[in-house]
Amino acid sequence: MQFIQLEEVRRPAVPPGSWALWALGFRPFYLVASAFAALSVALWALQFAGGSVPLALPGLLWHAHEMVFGYTLAVVVGFLFTAGRNWSGQPTPTGRQLQALVALWLTGRLAVFALGAWPGAALGWVTLGWVTLGWVVLAVNVAFPIATGWALWRSLRAGDNRRNDFFPLVLGGIALAQLAFHLSELGVLPGLGRGGLQLALDAVLFVMAVMGGRVIPMFTNNGVRGAGAERLPGVERLALGSVLALWAVDALTGVLLPILWPALPGDSPLAAAAGAWLVAAIALLAAGAHARRWWLWQPRATTGVPLVWVLHLAYAWIPLHLLLRAAAQAGWITPSLATHALTVGAIGGLTIGMMTRTARGHTGRALEADRWEVAAYGLIALAALARVALPLVLPATTLVAILASALLWATGMGVYAWRYWPILTRARLDGRPG
């Protein structure tokens, strides 16, 4: 008797095309962050141009708060939840836990915006029984980085991963920076708003410096044959150490001294000048270290690979930001140019580059950028040039430059959200979980 051997048909664990938005952290956070970045900047541009947009905070503060604690923080969390699973070999939030964290983030965005639609409302003015609504907004917004930091810490500890333990601490630092911002706006500790924003930006700069050093030379060597990107230990230590030093000085001068010695910043011009020149000196040192670091990664070899050159182009804004920050501390340029070199140039470019690469890699797709992705890269790069280079060279064009940059940014982020909606919401092509 002849037996017929039947091969078992192996079906993918997750059928391709099935709903998978809550399968891993990058999926919902990249999607809501990109859509929010496009919508919020468009609203900000409308308000800046004279339109009527109900905002709970003054327009500039709302824009700064939402770009740092809204968009940027969401992308950082999405990336860390995804990378954290690889680092530790342990699960990071998925399913209902991930839904709850995204809902907390969305509540923070809606709370800050919706307060402005309340007649006569501003942070701290509307009361709910014995507590003002401003305190509720504070609690929601501060809770998000704390909750996500705790979730990441649990995953890293379960996997006995010590190398990346500092990332939950960075999220805790962002929570403290947001606390300082809201306490300033509530009038409890006035004058800390700018310091809180700067501390959060320093935290993001540190994350970009760490992860850029890990992945950009690796992606360069993997994606460009014979590129020869390298890392020198001395340069690495100086680049990261100078950012930490800048963060420490900003914490001291922007938050701690105003709390512990409120009279000092206003009553001691000499001390303020000394602090400004100290920041300028550290920023110059950091600019040199990061420029040297970037050049060692061989950016000239990457021009034919969009998934790689977008990261190099974005990282180049970090030493430029540090140079401009030193110039701003010396009083030579307006500080907003340095800030937007970091936010639009470095943060915008690195986030859209990493959102593309990680989304493609973690959904089983080829690591190649198509024309839509290259268009998004170009739009964000042009937004940075318009916002920083035009006002720097031609100050009379500042108003037009701001509006043009906002339009370019909103379009670029909108392209990403539209292009990646089906990618981020559907299961991996290879049927693997995640």
LINCORMO-V765623 format. One line per field, one symbol per residue. ss: DSSP state (H for helix, E for strand, - for the rest). psi: psi as a letter, one per 40 degrees, with the letter a starting at -180 (. if undefined). burial: + if it has 24 or more other ideal C-beta (glycine too) atoms within 12 Angstrom, else -. A space follows every 10 residues. Layout:
ss = ???
psi = ???
burial = ???
This chain:
ss = ---------- --------E- ----HHHHHH HHHHHHHHHH HHHHHHHH-- --------HH HHHHHHHHHH HHHHHHHHHH HHHHHHHH-- ----HHHHHH HHHHHHHHHH HHHHHHH--- ------EE-- EEHHHHHHHH HHHHHHHHHH HHHHHHHH-- -----HHHHH HHHHHHHHHH HHHHH----- --HHHHHHHH HHHHHHHHHH HHHHHHHHHH HHH------- --HHHHHHHH HHHHHHHHHH HHHHHHHHHH -HHHHHH-HH HHHHHHHHHH HHHHHHHHHH HHHHHH--HH HH---HHHHH HHHHHHHHHH HHHHHHHHH- ----HHHHHH HHHHHHHHHH HHHHHHHHHH H--------- HHHHHHHHHH HHHHHHHHHH HHH-HHHHHH HHHHHHHHHH HHHHHHHHHH HHHHHE---- ----
psi = hhhhhhhhhh iidhhheihf dfdiddcddd dddddddddd ddddddddee ihhhhdiidd ddddddddec dddddddddd ddddddddei iihibddddd dddddddddd ddddddehhe iihedhigbe iidddddddd dddddddddd ddddddddef hddededddd dddddddddd dddddeedgi eedddddddd dddddddddd dddddddddd ddehhedfhi hhdddddddd dddddddddd dddddddddd gdedddegdd dddddddddd dddddddddd ddddddefdd eedegdeddd ddddddeddd ddddddddde edihdddddd ddddcddddd dddddddddd deefiighha dddddddddd dddddddddd dddgdeeddd dddddddddd ddddddddde ddddeiiide eii.
burial = ---------- ---------+ ++++++++++ ++++++++++ +++++-++-- --+-+++-+- ++++++++++ ++++++++++ ++++++++-- ++++--++-- ++-+++++++ +++-++---- ++++-+---- -+++++++++ ++++++++++ +++-++---- +--+-+++++ ++++++++++ ++++++--+- ++++++++++ ++++++++++ +++++++-++ --++--+-+- +---++-+++ -++++++-++ +++++++++- ----+----- ----++-+++ -++++++-++ +-+++++++- ++--++++++ ++++++++++ +++++++++- --+-++++++ ++++++++++ ++++++++++ +++-+---+- -+++++++++ ++++++++++ ++-----+-- ++++++++++ +++++++-++ --++-+++-- ---+
